[in-house]
C-alpha cells in the first residue's frame, strides 16, 4: 500500500515509461519496415525513421513506393501522438513538481529508514499538531502519520518527517520504523482507531511505550486493557485543569511554567538510574549529594515496580531502575546529566537552553 503522494509519483513514472516504450516501438516498426519492405540498409532505415518521427522536413532518403508513402504518413501520425503524449506528461510533471516530489519522497524514505529511538505521532489533528510542536521544541526525533492528504501536506509544510497511510495497518507502522521507536502517540479522533493502533504497535514492538487519546471514560479502560501505557482524555484532563485554574491559579501557572519551560527559569527532567554506570545505586540521597553537586532538586522517585515516592528525604535509598524526577534550571539539570544517565539518553535529548 502506497500513500497518495507516492501513488501519484509512481503513476507519472509509469505513464512516462509507457510513452518511452511506445516511442521505441514506433521507431523499431519504422526501421524494420524501411529495411525489409523498402529494402534499405539499416543506417538508411533508422535515419528515415528519425527524420519522419521528428518531422524536421528533410527529403526522402530513397524514393518511396506508394505503399511506403502511406506507411510514412501513418508513422508520422503515430510519432506525433506518441511524442505529444510524452511532452504532455513531462510538462505536467514539471509544472506540478513531481520530479521534486520524487526527490523529496526518496529523501524522506532515507530519513525514516535512518530513524532510531524516535517517536511516532499518529494523527495530525489539533492534538497531533500540539504534540509535534512540543516534540520539536524538545529536539526529539519524530515522524507524523496521517491518512488525510491535506494534513500530511500541512505537516510537510512545517518540515516534519511525514508519512501518509493507515496507522492501524502493520505495513504503515513498519514503514516508519516502529520496531526501532521508543514511543508511539495515538492521537486520532476515533477511539477505535487509537485502540487498533496501540494493539498493532504493541504486536510489532512489545517494548514500545504507547500513549493514547480517549474521548470517553469507557474508552480509557479499553485502551488500558489493549496495552496503552498512558491514556489521556482531553475532556477529563481539560476539566481538571480548568478546575485547578479556578481553585489554585498560581500553582497551575507555576507547574505549567516549569513543565513547558515557558517561563525559561525552571524545567523538569526524569533520570533513569543505570547501575552499570551510576556508582551511587544502593546509597541514600544524602550520601549521593545530588543537590549539592548540581543544585537540582529531586522531587520524586518512581521505583522500578511503579511505586512513587513523593518528596524523598535524605534517607531514601537509591535502587537499580529508579527514575528520579528532578527540577532545576537548565544549567543545574545539565550538571546533573553529567552525574546520572537520564531516561532521555535513549532519545539523545538534553535539557533545553535558556
Secondary structure as UniProt FT lines:
FT   HELIX           4..32
FT   HELIX           33..37
FT   HELIX           42..53
FT   TURN            54..55
FT   HELIX           66..95
FT   TURN            96..97
FT   HELIX           98..114
FT   STRAND          119..122
FT   HELIX           126..138
FT   STRAND          142..146
FT   HELIX           149..157
FT   TURN            158..159
FT   STRAND          161..164
FT   TURN            167..168
FT   HELIX           170..175
FT   TURN            176..177
FT   HELIX           178..180
FT   STRAND          183..186
FT   HELIX           191..204
FT   TURN            206..207
FT   STRAND          209..214
FT   HELIX           217..225
FT   TURN            226..227
FT   STRAND          230..233
FT   HELIX           234..247
FT   HELIX           249..260
FT   TURN            261..263
FT   STRAND          267..272
FT   TURN            275..277
FT   TURN            279..282
FT   HELIX           285..288
FT   HELIX           290..294
FT   STRAND          297..302
FT   TURN            304..305
FT   STRAND          308..310
FT   TURN            314..315
FT   TURN            320..321
FT   STRAND          323..328
FT   HELIX           330..337
FT   TURN            338..339
FT   HELIX           343..347
//
